[in-house]
Amino acid sequence: MPRPIANPPNPWSSQHVEYLGEPPAAALEVYEERARSLLVHNESPDLALRWSANPYRGCYHACAYCYARRSHQYLGLGAGTDFERRIVVKVNAVERLRAELGRPSWQREPILLSGNTDPYQPLEACYRLTRGCLEMCLERENPVGVITKGSLVRRDADVLARLARKGLARVYISIPFADDALARLIEPSASKPSQRLETLRLLRDAGIPLGVSLAPVIPGLNDSDMPEILARAREAGAERAFMTLVRLTSEVAAVFTERLEEALPLRAKKVLAAIRELRGGRLNDSRFGHRMRGEGPRWEMIHRMFELHTQRLGYEPADGADVEPPPQRQPSLFG
């Protein structure tokens, strides 16, 4: 079981405070555990990469729509505020990764950091586990992809650049909203979209292959942001792009609906109705091949808009998965 820390490290006291913003008022509880394994084998046909690694459980970014919320229930914790403020740190993550990459049976398959919660949430400034995992991938020359909203990824531009020079790394920055103020309502503790665009520029200048993730698309809330995000991200250095539709399992739907109604009471009903329109009358469709995408004329319009703008802006031709997850694949990191 994870061990609670009586006086957890304060990431806002680190030398990287400039990437984190002001300390929030909400209390943070940190639990440390020694994981028995780090690599997770993804058996879902919706996912392109078979392996992911998650140094942290729970995520301080507190995005209302986060599909990973339900995983906190496996620890006996809640999918709401527990997920956001009771964070579990796998303190031996690098040690476990070293052992797992050293197995004779390991075939140097690409690894995704992180398939569940953000690898660059604020505690990474103190624990440096994501950096340690990247350094281990560099040592073993193992391909690795990163998807993050965290501006802390800037700190690791050096090791990511060394991986990139060997063709072993690609970073996707997740930017679902164009407007800083709107994003703050739904992603209250993540870095601002404007900061994420600046992160793209800094990583581009370091020579790291980049992409932008428009995930999730929330109809009636951020689908109209798509042209602006794609244009600004392309100018900042993104070469590829993908999108996925918001996924609202029962636990996540409760958190998302409460946040939406509190933050945008006049728009909430229309947004929820639009999601149901794309989900066959439901808020979620858990079937493989349907989880990441919608259905009906409105989804076709969103999909077509994405295609038109990525082509117009000169994004690299997608292999199908980079545009949108077709029935058997999630967005490809490496093409």
C-alpha positions in Angstrom: 0.0 0.0 0.0 1.2 3.6 -0.7 2.8 5.2 2.3 1.5 8.7 3.2 4.1 11.5 3.6 3.6 13.7 6.7 5.3 16.7 5.1 5.3 16.3 1.3 7.8 18.2 -0.8 6.5 21.5 -2.0 7.0 21.8 -5.8 6.5 25.6 -5.6 9.7 25.9 -3.5 11.8 24.3 -6.2 14.1 26.0 -8.6 11.6 25.4 -11.4 8.9 27.5 -9.8 8.7 29.7 -12.9 7.0 26.9 -14.8 4.3 26.2 -12.2 2.6 29.4 -11.4 1.2 30.4 -8.0 0.7 27.8 -5.3 -3.0 26.8 -5.0 -5.1 27.0 -1.8 -6.2 23.3 -1.9 -4.2 20.9 0.3 -2.1 18.3 -1.3 -1.5 14.8 0.2 1.4 12.8 -1.2 1.7 9.0 -0.9 4.9 7.1 -1.8 4.9 3.5 -2.9 7.5 1.1 -4.2 5.8 -0.3 -7.3 6.3 -4.0 -8.2 6.3 -3.0 -11.9 6.2 0.1 -14.1 5.5 -0.9 -17.6 1.8 -1.4 -18.4 0.7 -3.6 -21.3 -2.2 -2.1 -23.2 -4.4 -4.7 -24.6 -7.1 -2.3 -26.0 -7.3 -2.4 -29.8 -7.9 1.4 -29.6 -4.3 2.0 -28.6 -1.4 2.0 -31.0 1.4 1.6 -28.4 1.3 -1.6 -26.4 3.4 -0.2 -23.5 3.0 2.8 -21.2 4.7 3.9 -18.0 3.1 6.0 -15.3 5.3 7.4 -12.5 2.3 9.0 -10.7 -1.2 8.0 -9.8 -3.7 10.8 -9.7 -3.1 14.2 -11.3 -2.8 17.7 -9.8 -3.9 19.3 -13.1 -7.5 18.4 -12.1 -9.0 18.4 -15.6 -12.7 17.8 -15.2 -12.9 15.5 -18.2 -9.9 13.3 -17.4 -10.7 9.6 -18.3 -8.1 8.4 -15.8 -10.1 9.5 -12.8 -11.7 6.1 -12.4 -8.3 4.5 -11.9 -8.0 6.1 -8.5 -10.9 3.9 -7.3 -8.6 0.9 -7.6 -6.7 2.3 -4.7 -9.8 2.8 -2.6 -9.8 6.5 -3.3 -12.4 8.7 -5.1 -12.5 9.8 -8.7 -13.1 13.5 -7.7 -11.0 15.6 -5.4 -9.1 12.5 -4.3 -7.8 12.0 -7.8 -6.6 15.7 -7.9 -5.1 16.1 -4.4 -4.2 12.6 -3.1 -1.2 11.8 -5.4 0.7 8.5 -5.3 4.4 8.7 -6.3 6.1 5.5 -7.5 9.5 6.4 -6.0 11.2 3.4 -7.5 9.9 4.0 -11.0 13.4 4.4 -12.6 14.7 1.3 -10.8 11.7 -0.7 -12.1 12.1 0.6 -15.6 15.8 -0.4 -15.7 14.9 -3.9 -14.7 12.1 -4.3 -17.2 14.1 -2.8 -20.1 16.9 -5.2 -19.2 14.9 -8.4 -19.6 16.1 -10.7 -22.4 12.5 -10.8 -23.8 12.2 -7.1 -24.1 12.1 -6.0 -27.8 12.7 -2.3 -27.5 9.1 -1.4 -28.2 8.0 2.2 -27.9 6.8 3.3 -24.5 4.3 6.1 -23.8 4.9 8.4 -20.9 2.3 8.5 -19.6 -0.7 6.5 -20.6 -2.8 7.5 -17.6 -1.9 10.6 -15.7 0.4 13.5 -16.7 4.1 12.7 -16.3 4.8 16.5 -15.8 2.5 17.4 -13.1 4.0 19.7 -10.4 5.5 17.0 -8.2 7.8 16.0 -11.0 9.8 19.2 -10.2 10.8 17.5 -6.9 10.8 13.8 -7.7 12.3 14.0 -11.3 10.9 10.5 -12.1 9.9 11.3 -15.6 13.3 12.6 -16.3 14.9 9.5 -14.9 12.7 7.3 -17.1 13.7 9.4 -20.2 17.4 9.0 -19.2 16.9 5.2 -18.9 15.3 5.1 -22.4 18.3 7.0 -23.7 20.7 4.6 -22.0 18.9 1.6 -23.4 18.1 3.3 -26.8 14.4 2.6 -26.4 11.8 4.7 -28.2 9.6 6.9 -26.0 6.7 9.2 -26.6 5.4 11.9 -24.2 1.9 13.5 -24.0 1.6 16.3 -21.5 0.0 19.6 -20.6 2.8 20.3 -18.2 5.3 23.1 -19.0 7.8 21.2 -16.8 8.7 19.2 -19.9 10.8 22.2 -20.9 13.3 21.2 -18.2 14.0 17.9 -19.9 14.6 19.4 -23.4 18.2 18.3 -23.1 17.6 14.6 -22.7 14.6 14.7 -25.1 16.9 16.3 -27.7 19.5 13.6 -27.3 16.8 11.0 -27.7 15.4 12.8 -30.8 18.8 12.9 -32.5 18.6 9.1 -32.4 15.1 9.0 -33.7 13.8 7.8 -30.3 11.5 10.5 -29.1 8.4 12.6 -30.0 6.5 15.0 -27.7 2.8 15.9 -28.0 1.5 18.9 -26.1 -2.1 18.6 -25.2 -4.0 21.9 -26.0 -7.8 21.4 -26.0 -8.6 25.1 -25.5 -7.4 28.2 -27.2 -8.5 30.7 -24.5 -6.6 30.8 -21.2 -9.6 31.9 -19.2 -11.9 29.1 -20.5 -9.2 26.5 -20.1 -8.7 27.5 -16.4 -12.4 26.7 -15.7 -12.1 23.1 -17.0 -8.4 22.5 -16.4 -7.9 24.5 -13.2 -4.3 23.5 -12.3 -2.8 22.8 -15.7 -0.5 25.3 -17.4 -2.3 27.9 -19.5 -2.7 27.2 -23.3 -0.5 30.2 -24.0 2.3 28.6 -21.9 1.9 25.3 -23.7 2.4 27.1 -27.0 5.5 28.7 -25.7 6.6 25.2 -24.6 6.2 24.0 -28.1 8.5 26.8 -29.4 11.2 26.0 -26.8 11.1 22.3 -27.6 11.1 23.0 -31.4 14.3 25.1 -30.9 15.9 22.2 -29.1 15.2 20.0 -32.2 12.6 17.7 -30.7 9.8 16.3 -33.0 6.5 17.7 -31.9 2.8 17.2 -32.2 -0.3 18.8 -30.8 -3.1 16.9 -29.2 -6.6 18.3 -29.4 -7.9 16.0 -26.8 -10.6 16.0 -25.8 -12.9 17.6 -28.3 -15.9 18.8 -26.3 -18.7 19.7 -28.7 -20.3 23.0 -27.9 -17.4 24.0 -25.7 -14.1 23.8 -27.6 -14.7 22.4 -31.0 -14.8 25.9 -32.5 -11.3 26.5 -31.1 -9.8 23.8 -33.4 -8.7 26.1 -36.3 -7.0 28.6 -33.9 -5.2 25.9 -31.9 -4.0 24.1 -35.0 -2.7 27.4 -36.6 -1.0 28.5 -33.4 0.5 25.1 -32.7 1.8 24.8 -36.3 3.5 28.2 -36.0 5.0 27.1 -32.7 6.5 24.0 -34.2 4.0 21.1 -34.1 4.4 18.8 -37.1 1.5 16.4 -36.4 -1.9 16.6 -34.8 -4.6 14.3 -33.5 -7.9 14.7 -31.8 -10.2 12.5 -29.7 -13.7 12.9 -28.5 -14.3 13.5 -24.7 -14.9 10.2 -22.8 -17.3 10.5 -19.8 -17.6 7.3 -17.9 -20.1 7.4 -15.0 -17.6 8.6 -12.5 -16.0 11.2 -14.8 -19.4 12.4 -16.0 -20.3 13.3 -12.5 -17.2 15.4 -12.0 -17.4 17.0 -15.4 -21.1 17.9 -15.2 -20.6 19.5 -11.7 -17.6 21.5 -12.9 -19.4 22.6 -16.1 -22.6 23.6 -14.4 -20.7 25.6 -11.8 -18.3 27.3 -14.3 -20.6 27.8 -17.3 -24.2 27.5 -16.1 -25.7 29.0 -19.2 -23.9 26.7 -21.6 -23.9 23.4 -19.6 -27.1 21.9 -20.9 -26.2 22.6 -24.5 -22.8 21.1 -24.1 -24.1 17.9 -22.5 -26.8 17.7 -25.2 -24.1 18.0 -27.9 -22.0 15.2 -26.3 -25.1 13.0 -26.3 -25.8 13.8 -29.9 -22.3 12.5 -30.8 -22.7 9.5 -28.5 -26.0 8.1 -29.7 -28.0 9.7 -26.9 -25.5 8.8 -24.1 -22.6 10.7 -22.5 -20.2 7.8 -23.2 -19.6 4.9 -25.5 -17.2 2.4 -23.9 -17.0 0.0 -26.9 -13.7 -0.6 -28.5 -13.4 1.3 -31.8 -16.0 3.9 -30.6 -14.5 5.3 -27.3 -12.4 7.9 -28.9 -14.7 9.1 -31.7 -18.3 10.2 -32.3 -21.0 9.4 -34.7 -23.5 11.4 -36.8 -23.5 14.5 -38.9 -22.0 16.8 -36.3 -19.1 14.5 -35.7 -18.5 14.3 -39.4 -18.4 18.1 -39.6 -15.8 18.2 -36.7 -13.7 15.5 -38.4 -13.9 17.3 -41.7 -12.9 20.6 -40.2 -9.9 18.9 -38.6 -8.8 17.4 -41.9 -9.2 20.6 -43.8 -7.2 22.7 -41.4 -4.4 20.2 -40.9 -4.0 19.9 -44.7 -4.1 23.7 -45.1 -1.5 24.3 -42.4 0.9 21.7 -43.8 0.9 19.2 -41.0 2.6 16.0 -42.0 0.4 13.5 -43.7 -1.1 11.3 -41.1 -1.1 7.5 -41.3 -4.8 7.5 -40.4 -4.2 7.2 -36.7 -2.7 10.6 -36.3 -5.9 12.2 -37.6 -8.4 10.3 -35.5 -8.5 6.9 -33.9 -10.1 4.6 -36.5 -11.7 1.4 -35.1 -8.5 -0.4 -34.3 -6.0 2.3 -33.4 -5.2 5.2 -31.2 -3.1 8.2 -32.4 0.3 7.2 -33.5 3.2 8.9 -31.8 5.9 8.0 -34.3 4.0 7.5 -37.6 
